[in-house]
Amino acid sequence: MSSDHRFDVWAPHARTVTVRIEGEDHPMVGLAQRPGWWTLPDDAAAPQGTVRYGYILGKVFDEGTPEERAQVSQVLPDPRSRRQPQGVHELSCTFDPDEYQWHDAEWRPRPLKDSVLYELHPGTFTPEGTLDSAIGRLDHLVELGVTGVELLPVNGFNGDHNWGYDGVAWYTVDESYGGPAAYQRFVDACHAKGLSVIQDVVYNHLGPSGNYLPLFADYFKPGASSWGDLINLDGWGADGVREYILDNVTMWLREYHVDGFRLDAVHALADSSAKHILEEIAERVAEEAQRTGKDLVTIAESDLNDPRMIAATHRHGLGMDAQWLDDVHHAAHTAFTGETQGYYGDFASLHALEKTMHTAYFHNGTYSTFRGRSHGREIDPVEQRPYQFVTFLQNHDQVGNRAAGDRMNQSMSVDRAIAAATWLLAQPFTPMLFMGEEYGASTPWQFFTAHPEPELGEAVAKGRKAEFAQMAWDHDTVPDPQDPATFERSKLNWDEVHRGDHERILRAYRDLIALRGETPELTDQNWETAATQASDSEQWFVLKRMSEPESVHGVVVAINLSDEQRNLPLMGGDEPQLLFASGAQPEPGADGTVRLAPETAAVLRV
């Protein structure tokens, strides 16, 4: 943002706009070439350097309540503020992103098909909960072997700590994490160590406190999603709202050098425009990729099970490079934990996991009992590739939205946890870990908030208990999101990483990630080079990754989920070579099988 225009603001309904800079009022004028935009007059002497500022909007309403008139007369933070040093309700602060001297000119991220991602919440990744402290833990990620960090949302929210999905200042980096300068340092440090940075962004709703956007323009339209008011993407004044989102995309790419985005809950983007906002985001990212020569990505969180999400825009798709794949998570979670309540009921058979290895979506036009209707459609195996589906055993939602925020490994043996990791890092899709998973963290990751408004905090806590009561979970196990102890409990304990079973799990994850990187069959992108068998009665699952379709040779991933020794088929080939074992060494079985101990897995070349 140049110094001449750094105070420009979009406020199409205001009759006058005044910007208050360091206590001095400066009347603004409308921009003839950009209707609805206001700027300082050419002859105005705008203060230079770092300053605090806010806007006073002239009378917006001819009629209205005294509360409405009073509300629009207060000094408001900038909708595009880069800093909110005193919180989202207070004055904005200028920030010059060009002051930072980057060291990543030669940096190029790895293609998604060669990636292993790591989801990270900066507030609980380290005891300090800052981006600078997270830099001190990057060597751990490098040694682990992951290739990219997926950061939970960092934009400004009200309160001291939050998951990030209650953000209201989309252009800021929250001060609790260190602010925008710390974010630049973090990205630069990641690139120096060979790690890409994918930023989680929330364009489908805003948080419940500190949202001043409606006072400036028609940012919202009638209706609501599960998360709040609908963003105005296709109604009166929507062009400016779309520009607000697209300019935010450009900001992250240019001012902070991010390598891509995870777009939160895109199914909540209600957009009937001829060109969907996701298409425009995809095009904006593609333009930047072409300009920089970098392989930038967009990853959608979508439960639509619609391959048009990841189809190219020139083929009438929405242009996302990849999407999170909940169906595979649900099938794997059910297989390894045995939980079948709620939406897990559809995935109770191991054949659900087997199906997803070939079709990605389990519900691809089939009946979903949880939804009470048919759901999804089939992928086109020619157009869609396995790497376009990001899969996981755990993530912030699947852990944090459990009643007690308990991790998957906390309810199973170490052998079983490593067997699950074996599946994750050998399956065809792009794997993602949730922070702490790699060493079987004993700490939970719970739902935490710090709303300063008592009534809002109480409403959130009550709503949380009511939600889990509907799912037949004991509400007494649901921690109070507003209790500071809930946040503190959710921080990783780095002292346990190299102790006992934690070290064993960490070593297994390192070995498996390395094995994935050096074994071409495990990242092959041909749907026809994967073969599967499963048995519900004997509780085992076998995935074979071949160098070419119908080959007898390849890499077999054999998983015994039962509490007894089992003979699992090698699915052709002979003289198996052991590449990895999660527990007791497998033994040769009869008639082309391998004998595995209970709750163990093996990866073998045949």
VEXKEPA-108617 format. One record per residue (C-alpha): residue number from 1; x, y, z; residue in one letter. Coordinates in steps of 0.02 Angstrom, whole numbers, plus 50000, padded with zeros to 5 digits. Each point is the difference from the previous one (the first is absolute). Layout:
<pts>
PT   num    east   north      up   residu
PT   NUM       X       Y       Z        a
...
</pts>
This chain:
<pts>
PT   num    east   north      up   residu
PT     1   50000   50000   50000        m
PT     2   50081   50164   49949        s
PT     3   50009   50139   50129        s
PT     4   49892   50111   49887        d
PT     5   49854   49881   50005        h
PT     6   50024   49901   50160        r
PT     7   49847   50082   50080        f
PT     8   49881   49969   49853        d
PT     9   49839   49916   50055        v
PT    10   49845   49928   49918        w
PT    11   49843   50073   50080        a
PT    12   49870   50019   49861        p
PT    13   49855   50050   50114        h
PT    14   50091   50134   50099        a
PT    15   49961   50182   49960        r
PT    16   50164   50057   50075        t
PT    17   50153   49908   50061        v
PT    18   50131   50068   50117        t
PT    19   50160   49909   50045        v
PT    20   50067   50038   50173        r
PT    21   50189   49980   50000        i
PT    22   50092   50017   50165        e
PT    23   49855   50102   50069        g
PT    24   49986   50120   49852        e
PT    25   49851   49994   49883        d
PT    26   50025   50000   49811        h
PT    27   49845   50015   49888        p
PT    28   50004   49880   49852        m
PT    29   49933   50018   49823        v
PT    30   49915   49875   49885        g
PT    31   50099   49917   49862        l
PT    32   49913   50036   49835        a
PT    33   50085   49854   49912        q
PT    34   49955   49879   50142        r
PT    35   49821   50029   50058        p
PT    36   49977   49971   50186        g
PT    37   50184   50027   50039        w
PT    38   50066   50145   50104        w
PT    39   50175   50073   50003        t
PT    40   50094   50147   50072        l
PT    41   50002   50154   49888        p
PT    42   50155   50024   49894        d
PT    43   50051   50150   50103        d
PT    44   49979   49913   50168        a
PT    45   50158   49973   50099        a
PT    46   49977   49820   50057        a
PT    47   50110   49955   50148        p
PT    48   50144   49884   49958        q
PT    49   50072   49854   50097        g
PT    50   49906   49887   50119        t
PT    51   49840   50082   50059        v
PT    52   49836   49953   50083        r
PT    53   49841   50043   49907        y
PT    54   49815   49966   49979        g
PT    55   49849   50059   49901        y
PT    56   49849   50106   50042        i
PT    57   49858   49969   49879        l
PT    58   49880   50143   49965        g
PT    59   49815   49972   50023        k
PT    60   49955   49839   49910        v
PT    61   49817   49988   50048        f
PT    62   49866   50130   49962        d
PT    63   49899   49909   50130        e
PT    64   50053   49883   50136        g
PT    65   50008   49970   50185        t
PT    66   50111   50106   50112        p
PT    67   50108   49845   50024        e
PT    68   50027   49987   49812        e
PT    69   50046   50184   49986        r
PT    70   50118   49987   50148        a
PT    71   50081   49845   49930        q
PT    72   50048   50080   49835        v
PT    73   50070   50154   50086        s
PT    74   50137   49905   50093        q
PT    75   50178   49982   49938        v
PT    76   50007   49834   49907        l
PT    77   50150   49889   49960        p
PT    78   50052   49980   49819        d
PT    79   49917   49851   49913        p
PT    80   50170   49970   49916        r
PT    81   50105   50036   50153        s
PT    82   50170   49914   50001        r
PT    83   50017   50019   50189        r
PT    84   49886   50012   50151        q
PT    85   50127   50020   50142        p
PT    86   49868   50030   50134        q
PT    87   49869   49880   49936        g
PT    88   49867   49992   49866        v
PT    89   49890   50133   50082        h
PT    90   50135   50133   50005        e
PT    91   50094   50110   49878        l
PT    92   50092   49924   49854        s
PT    93   50187   50019   49975        c
PT    94   50096   50021   49838        t
PT    95   50126   49867   49949        f
PT    96   50120   50006   49854        d
PT    97   50027   49822   49936        p
PT    98   50141   50058   49886        d
PT    99   50114   50038   50147        e
PT   100   50038   49815   50022        y
PT   101   50152   49933   49907        q
PT   102   49951   49830   49933        w
PT   103   50128   49861   49974        h
PT   104   49894   49879   49897        d
PT   105   50027   50061   49822        a
PT   106   50055   49826   49945        e
PT   107   49864   49909   50097        w
PT   108   49885   49883   49904        r
PT   109   49870   49892   50090        p
PT   110   49983   49816   49962        r
PT   111   49853   49943   49893        p
PT   112   49853   49942   50103        l
PT   113   50019   49822   49935        k
PT   114   50169   49989   50087        d
PT   115   49943   50083   50161        s
PT   116   49965   49947   50179        v
PT   117   49911   50140   50093        l
PT   118   49999   50046   50185        y
PT   119   49853   50096   50075        e
PT   120   50055   50121   50134        l
PT   121   49912   50120   50119        h
PT   122   50128   50134   50047        p
PT   123   49922   50034   50170        g
PT   124   50020   49822   50063        t
PT   125   50148   49935   49899        f
PT   126   50122   50071   50129        t
PT   127   49984   50055   50181        p
PT   128   50021   50181   49948        e
PT   129   49869   49986   49863        g
PT   130   50085   50118   49878        t
PT   131   50062   49988   49822        l
PT   132   50177   50044   50054        d
PT   133   50001   49857   50126        s
PT   134   49934   49884   49864        a
PT   135   50155   50040   49897        i
PT   136   50100   49916   50137        g
PT   137   49907   49837   49968        r
PT   138   50019   49994   49811        l
PT   139   50150   49884   50009        d
PT   140   49884   49872   50080        h
PT   141   49890   50009   49845        l
PT   142   50148   49989   49882        v
PT   143   50066   49846   50089        e
PT   144   49825   49925   49998        l
PT   145   50000   50018   49811        g
PT   146   49842   50101   49970        v
PT   147   50008   50120   49854        t
PT   148   49873   50134   50047        g
PT   149   49915   50085   50146        v
PT   150   49814   50035   49994        e
PT   151   49968   50142   50123        l
PT   152   49830   50018   50082        l
PT   153   49926   50175   49974        p
PT   154   50105   50140   50073        v
PT   155   49895   50154   49960        n
PT   156   49940   50114   50140        g
PT   157   49871   49938   50125        f
PT   158   49931   50067   50162        n
PT   159   50079   49931   50159        g
PT   160   50168   49929   50049        d
PT   161   49987   49832   49913        h
PT   162   49889   49910   49878        n
PT   163   50001   49859   49873        w
PT   164   50006   50137   49867        g
PT   165   49829   49973   49924        y
PT   166   49925   50149   50093        d
PT   167   50105   50122   49902        g
PT   168   49928   50170   49955        v
PT   169   50152   50095   49934        a
PT   170   50045   49901   49845        w
PT   171   50149   50106   49951        y
PT   172   50090   49989   50167        t
PT   173   50110   49873   50086        v
PT   174   49942   49990   50179        d
PT   175   50114   50087   50124        e
PT   176   49997   49850   50117        s
PT   177   50102   49906   49869        y
PT   178   50122   50144   49975        g
PT   179   49911   50102   49867        g
PT   180   50043   50019   49815        p
PT   181   50188   50021   50020        a
PT   182   50011   49835   50095        a
PT   183   49898   49916   49862        y
PT   184   50125   50058   49869        q
PT   185   50143   49933   50104        r
PT   186   49911   49833   50021        f
PT   187   49967   49976   49814        v
PT   188   50179   50050   49956        d
PT   189   50067   49876   50129        a
PT   190   49890   49861   49933        c
PT   191   50060   50030   49823        h
PT   192   50180   50001   50057        a
PT   193   49973   49826   50071        k
PT   194   49909   49933   49848        g
PT   195   49824   50012   50070        l
PT   196   49854   50077   49907        s
PT   197   49866   50099   50092        v
PT   198   49816   49976   49962        i
PT   199   49889   50125   50088        q
PT   200   49826   49952   50060        d
PT   201   49881   50142   49954        v
PT   202   49818   50023   50048        v
PT   203   49895   50090   49870        y
PT   204   49832   49923   50044        n
PT   205   49962   50091   50164        h
PT   206   50066   50118   50133        l
PT   207   50013   49981   50187        g
PT   208   49869   50062   50123        p
PT   209   50098   50148   50072        s
PT   210   50090   50143   49914        g
PT   211   49916   49987   49830        n
PT   212   49978   50179   49938        y
PT   213   49987   49959   49815        l
PT   214   49809   50027   49987        p
PT   215   50025   50182   50052        l
PT   216   50108   50029   49846        f
PT   217   49908   49906   49863        a
PT   218   49884   49855   49956        d
PT   219   50121   49863   50051        y
PT   220   49857   49885   50050        f
PT   221   49835   49942   49926        k
PT   222   49843   49920   50073        p
PT   223   50020   49824   50062        g
PT   224   50125   49906   50107        a
PT   225   50109   49847   49996        s
PT   226   50049   49892   50148        s
PT   227   50136   50126   50039        w
PT   228   49911   50167   49983        g
PT   229   49933   50129   49878        d
PT   230   50025   49967   49815        l
PT   231   50135   50098   49911        i
PT   232   49926   50105   49859        n
PT   233   50078   49921   49846        l
PT   234   49858   50025   49877        d
PT   235   49884   50137   50064        g
PT   236   49994   50189   49992        w
PT   237   50176   50068   50025        g
PT   238   50081   49829   49984        a
PT   239   50136   50060   49881        d
PT   240   50087   50092   50142        g
PT   241   49983   49850   50116        v
PT   242   50078   49885   49871        r
PT   243   50140   50125   49974        e
PT   244   50027   50000   50188        y
PT   245   50027   49812   49996        i
PT   246   50107   49996   49843        l
PT   247   50112   50141   50059        d
PT   248   50023   49903   50162        n
PT   249   50060   49850   49899        v
PT   250   50125   50111   49911        t
PT   251   50058   50074   50165        m
PT   252   50046   49830   50072        w
PT   253   50093   49952   49841        l
PT   254   50097   50161   49974        r
PT   255   50024   50076   50173        e
PT   256   50024   49835   50093        y
PT   257   50064   49881   49864        h
PT   258   49881   49859   50045        v
PT   259   50001   49849   49885        d
PT   260   49814   49969   49998        g
PT   261   49837   49995   50095        f
PT   262   49885   49883   50091        r
PT   263   49827   50077   49977        l
PT   264   49885   49966   50146        d
PT   265   49827   49923   49973        a
PT   266   49977   50055   49820        v
PT   267   49830   49916   49996        h
PT   268   49941   50148   50105        a
PT   269   50046   50124   49863        l
PT   270   49826   50037   49932        a
PT   271   50040   50067   49827        d
PT   272   49882   49990   49850        s
PT   273   50111   50108   49889        s
PT   274   50041   49939   49825        a
PT   275   50181   49994   50058        k
PT   276   50013   49930   50176        h
PT   277   50115   50088   50123        i
PT   278   50106   49842   50011        l
PT   279   50033   50011   49813        e
PT   280   50060   50178   50022        e
PT   281   50110   49950   50146        i
PT   282   50073   49859   49897        a
PT   283   50036   50119   49857        e
PT   284   50080   50128   50117        r
PT   285   50115   49865   50072        v
PT   286   50040   49934   49826        a
PT   287   50049   50174   49942        e
PT   288   50118   50018   50146        e
PT   289   50072   49827   49968        a
PT   290   50037   50049   49821        q
PT   291   50076   50165   50053        r
PT   292   50116   49920   50129        t
PT   293   50031   49830   49921        g
PT   294   49944   49916   50161        k
PT   295   49884   49850   50017        d
PT   296   49864   50084   50106        l
PT   297   49848   49902   50057        v
PT   298   49821   50021   50058        t
PT   299   49926   49865   50112        i
PT   300   49814   50005   50039        a
PT   301   49913   49932   50152        e
PT   302   49841   49933   49922        s
PT   303   49874   49868   50052        d
PT   304   49908   50007   49833        l
PT   305   50088   49848   49927        n
PT   306   49993   50088   49833        d
PT   307   50151   49979   49885        p
PT   308   49957   50165   49916        r
PT   309   50084   50078   50152        m
PT   310   50170   49942   49936        i
PT   311   49963   50004   49813        a
PT   312   50088   50132   49895        a
PT   313   49904   50160   49968        t
PT   314   50015   49977   49812        h
PT   315   49904   49838   50026        r
PT   316   49864   50092   50096        h
PT   317   50072   49950   50168        g
PT   318   50035   50112   50149        l
PT   319   50187   49988   49975        g
PT   320   50060   49944   50172        m
PT   321   50161   49901   49991        d
PT   322   49947   49881   50138        a
PT   323   49873   49972   50138        q
PT   324   49995   49924   50173        w
PT   325   49923   49826   49993        l
PT   326   49894   49966   50153        d
PT   327   49932   49835   49933        d
PT   328   50172   49919   50006        v
PT   329   50027   50067   50176        h
PT   330   49833   49929   50057        h
PT   331   50037   49830   49924        a
PT   332   50174   49994   50078        a
PT   333   49941   50065   50169        h
PT   334   49866   49866   50008        t
PT   335   50122   49865   49946        a
PT   336   50132   50041   50131        f
PT   337   49891   50055   50146        t
PT   338   49840   49898   49976        g
PT   339   49891   50155   50031        e
PT   340   49838   49994   49900        t
PT   341   49890   50135   50078        q
PT   342   49933   50147   49900        g
PT   343   50066   50018   49824        y
PT   344   50126   49861   50031        y
PT   345   49857   49875   49984        g
PT   346   50009   49999   49810        d
PT   347   50184   49950   50008        f
PT   348   49987   49854   50120        a
PT   349   50063   49870   49877        s
PT   350   50181   49988   49947        l
PT   351   49933   49995   49823        h
PT   352   49963   50186   50021        a
PT   353   50187   50031   50018        l
PT   354   50031   49882   49856        e
PT   355   49877   50094   49888        k
PT   356   50076   50170   50033        t
PT   357   50171   49942   49941        m
PT   358   49923   49986   49826        h
PT   359   49864   50133   49999        t
PT   360   50059   50132   50125        a
PT   361   49821   50042   50049        y
PT   362   49912   49862   50095        f
PT   363   49835   50089   49969        h
PT   364   50007   50023   49812        n
PT   365   49814   49998   49968        g
PT   366   49960   49879   50141        t
PT   367   49880   50020   50145        y
PT   368   50072   50089   50153        s
PT   369   49907   49949   50157        t
PT   370   50070   50148   50096        f
PT   371   49930   50122   49871        r
PT   372   49843   49900   49965        g
PT   373   50026   50014   49812        r
PT   374   50111   49948   49856        s
PT   375   50163   50095   49994        h
PT   376   50146   50032   49884        g
PT   377   50047   49949   49825        r
PT   378   50137   49896   49920        e
PT   379   50170   50070   49958        i
PT   380   50071   49991   49825        d
PT   381   50159   49895   50020        p
PT   382   50070   50078   49842        v
PT   383   49977   50179   50060        e
PT   384   50024   49982   50189        q
PT   385   50159   49932   50076        r
PT   386   50030   49927   50174        p
PT   387   50113   50142   50056        y
PT   388   49852   50118   49983        q
PT   389   49924   49925   50158        f
PT   390   50080   50047   50166        v
PT   391   49973   49862   50127        t
PT   392   50037   49982   50184        f
PT   393   49974   49896   50155        l
PT   394   49978   50157   50106        q
PT   395   49977   50186   49974        n
PT   396   49943   50149   50103        h
PT   397   49816   49962   49966        d
PT   398   50005   49813   50026        q
PT   399   50094   50017   50165        v
PT   400   49937   50166   50066        g
PT   401   49818   49965   49963        n
PT   402   50001   49843   50105        r
PT   403   49922   50025   50171        a
PT   404   50165   49992   50095        a
PT   405   50115   50046   49856        g
PT   406   50086   49831   50017        d
PT   407   50121   49944   49866        r
PT   408   49981   49839   49903        m
PT   409   50156   49921   50076        n
PT   410   49935   50025   50176        q
PT   411   49873   49860   49980        s
PT   412   50111   49867   49921        m
PT   413   50160   49904   50021        s
PT   414   50165   50066   49933        v
PT   415   50004   49857   49873        d
PT   416   49828   50048   49936        r
PT   417   50045   50186   49992        a
PT   418   50153   49959   49895        i
PT   419   49896   49883   49890        a
PT   420   49884   50147   49967        a
PT   421   50148   50109   49954        a
PT   422   50059   49863   49882        t
PT   423   49835   50008   49909        w
PT   424   50001   50192   49993        l
PT   425   50174   50015   49927        l
PT   426   49979   49860   49874        a
PT   427   49828   50041   49929        q
PT   428   49984   50087   49831        p
PT   429   49943   50172   50058        f
PT   430   50096   50150   50069        t
PT   431   50026   49965   50186        p
PT   432   49986   50130   50136        m
PT   433   50048   49985   50184        l
PT   434   49927   50099   50144        f
PT   435   50131   50075   50115        m
PT   436   50054   49879   50135        g
PT   437   49932   49849   49907        e
PT   438   50175   49954   49945        e
PT   439   50053   49956   50178        y
PT   440   49833   49946   50072        g
PT   441   49976   50157   50104        a
PT   442   49917   49970   50168        s
PT   443   49926   50175   50002        t
PT   444   49822   50023   49935        p
PT   445   49954   50136   49876        w
PT   446   49838   50074   50062        q
PT   447   49881   50135   49944        f
PT   448   50055   50161   50083        f
PT   449   49943   50181   49992        t
PT   450   50037   50160   50096        a
PT   451   49851   50111   49963        h
PT   452   50013   50153   50115        p
PT   453   49810   50021   49997        e
PT   454   49931   49891   50143        p
PT   455   49833   49970   49914        e
PT   456   50085   49941   49840        l
PT   457   50117   49885   50094        g
PT   458   49855   49925   50096        e
PT   459   49899   49973   49842        a
PT   460   50146   49911   49916        v
PT   461   50027   49885   50150        a
PT   462   49815   49955   50011        k
PT   463   49987   49971   49814        g
PT   464   50150   49886   50004        r
PT   465   49922   49887   50132        k
PT   466   49833   49997   49910        a
PT   467   50084   49951   49837        e
PT   468   50084   49849   50078        f
PT   469   49845   49949   50094        a
PT   470   49917   49975   49831        q
PT   471   50142   49882   49952        m
PT   472   49978   49895   50159        a
PT   473   50168   50056   50072        w
PT   474   50003   50033   50187        d
PT   475   49990   50189   50016        h
PT   476   50098   49990   50164        d
PT   477   50155   49956   49897        t
PT   478   49984   50159   49896        v
PT   479   50125   50129   50065        p
PT   480   49949   50182   50017        d
PT   481   50070   50088   49845        p
PT   482   50019   50162   50099        q
PT   483   50103   49921   50139        d
PT   484   50183   50051   49972        p
PT   485   50050   49825   50055        a
PT   486   49915   49930   49845        t
PT   487   50121   50100   49893        f
PT   488   50151   49956   50106        e
PT   489   49959   49813   49996        r
PT   490   49999   50007   49810        s
PT   491   50181   50055   49983        k
PT   492   50125   49870   49943        l
PT   493   50116   49929   50132        n
PT   494   50170   49998   49915        w
PT   495   50082   49918   50151        d
PT   496   49918   49833   49956        e
PT   497   50054   49989   49818        v
PT   498   50152   49889   50028        h
PT   499   49932   49898   50144        r
PT   500   49949   49818   49991        g
PT   501   49856   49962   49883        d
PT   502   49997   50179   49936        h
PT   503   50175   49976   49929        e
PT   504   49948   49836   49923        r
PT   505   49850   50080   49912        i
PT   506   50108   50145   49941        l
PT   507   50129   49881   49928        r
PT   508   49863   49907   49907        a
PT   509   49930   50159   49924        y
PT   510   50174   50054   49945        r
PT   511   50034   49831   49921        d
PT   512   49831   49994   49913        l
PT   513   50015   50176   49928        i
PT   514   50174   49958   49937        a
PT   515   49935   49836   49926        l
PT   516   49861   50094   49911        r
PT   517   50125   50120   49924        g
PT   518   50116   49865   49935        e
PT   519   49869   49876   49938        t
PT   520   49923   50055   49833        p
PT   521   49853   49880   50015        e
PT   522   49938   50090   50156        l
PT   523   49978   50165   49908        t
PT   524   49943   49929   49833        d
PT   525   49854   50100   49929        q
PT   526   49915   49865   49898        n
PT   527   49838   49942   50082        w
PT   528   50020   49831   49916        e
PT   529   50164   49960   50088        t
PT   530   49915   49979   50168        a
PT   531   49920   49835   50050        a
PT   532   49916   49956   50165        t
PT   533   49928   49858   50102        q
PT   534   49915   50006   50169        a
PT   535   49916   49883   50123        s
PT   536   49873   50058   50128        d
PT   537   49991   49828   50081        s
PT   538   50188   49987   50027        e
PT   539   50031   50186   50013        q
PT   540   50141   50029   49877        w
PT   541   50032   50117   49855        f
PT   542   50123   49989   49856        v
PT   543   50048   50136   49877        l
PT   544   50115   49961   49855        k
PT   545   50086   50139   49904        r
PT   546   50066   49942   49832        m
PT   547   50122   50071   49874        s
PT   548   49872   49968   49861        e
PT   549   49819   49940   49995        p
PT   550   49970   49815   50039        e
PT   551   50184   49967   50033        s
PT   552   50042   49860   50121        v
PT   553   50143   50106   50064        h
PT   554   49986   50152   50110        g
PT   555   49992   50056   50181        v
PT   556   49877   49920   50119        v
PT   557   49933   50087   50156        v
PT   558   49929   49866   50115        a
PT   559   49907   50049   50159        i
PT   560   49936   49879   50132        n
PT   561   49866   50089   50102        l
PT   562   49949   49848   50101        s
PT   563   50063   49942   50170        d
PT   564   50063   49836   49926        e
PT   565   50136   49950   49878        q
PT   566   49936   50001   49822        r
PT   567   50059   49943   49830        n
PT   568   49977   50142   49875        l
PT   569   50010   49979   49811        p
PT   570   50149   50074   49909        l
PT   571   49893   50014   49843        m
PT   572   50126   49922   49883        g
PT   573   50190   50011   49989        g
PT   574   50125   49893   50090        d
PT   575   50146   50011   50122        e
PT   576   49935   50154   50091        p
PT   577   50129   50126   50058        q
PT   578   49957   50088   50164        l
PT   579   50007   50189   49987        l
PT   580   49916   50046   50165        f
PT   581   49920   49912   50148        a
PT   582   49900   50090   50133        s
PT   583   50025   49868   50135        g
PT   584   50053   49819   50008        a
PT   585   50085   49941   49841        q
PT   586   49879   49922   49876        p
PT   587   50027   49819   49953        e
PT   588   49973   49909   49835        p
PT   589   49829   49921   49990        g
PT   590   49930   49861   49892        a
PT   591   49938   50022   49821        d
PT   592   50067   50175   49966        g
PT   593   49957   50080   50166        t
PT   594   50091   50089   50138        v
PT   595   49968   49965   50185        r
PT   596   49979   50155   50106        l
PT   597   49990   50020   50189        a
PT   598   49844   50082   50073        p
PT   599   49977   50186   49966        e
PT   600   50154   50015   49890        t
PT   601   50038   50051   49822        a
PT   602   50136   49963   49874        a
PT   603   50056   50074   49836        v
PT   604   50078   49872   49883        l
PT   605   50067   50001   49824        r
PT   606   49939   49849   49901        v
</pts>
